[in-house]
Amino acid sequence: MRTPRVRARLDVCASCGSAVIVALDSAVAGIPVRADPLTLDEPSELRARVEGRMTYNLVGHPVSGRALVERIPELVVHRRHPVVAAHRCPGPVPATAIPQPMDIPSAGGDSSSGDDIPPF
Ligand SMILES: [Zn+2]
């Protein structure tokens, strides 16, 4: 498992081998969060809450970066972003579901520029 940062990324749970989203829940004094990469509907979120699992909004854009923001109880009725729950072993998504970065073809052929902007 890699060191969590504010920007969410996929990783593998060291305990059960499931895919997890790893991020800090805040840019200042953030707490490391591991969440299941499975979007929850309202009944599933309620079930997760009853089980004692925190839920998070997955905000941002896949290209520019995403972050996990805790869903506080006062705002839990609003669903403007995908909602995910804190990971509990065993997770619902196997690590083999994570696409490997090497599978993505290079658009420009020059990987030394460090340019992360997609060509479209
Ligand atoms: Zn696990």
Boltz pocket constraint, residues with backbone or C-beta under 6 A from the ligand:
constraints:
  - pocket:
      binder: B
      contacts: [[A, 13], [A, 14], [A, 15], [A, 16], [A, 17], [A, 18], [A, 87], [A, 88], [A, 89], [A, 90], [A, 91]]
      max_distance: 6.0
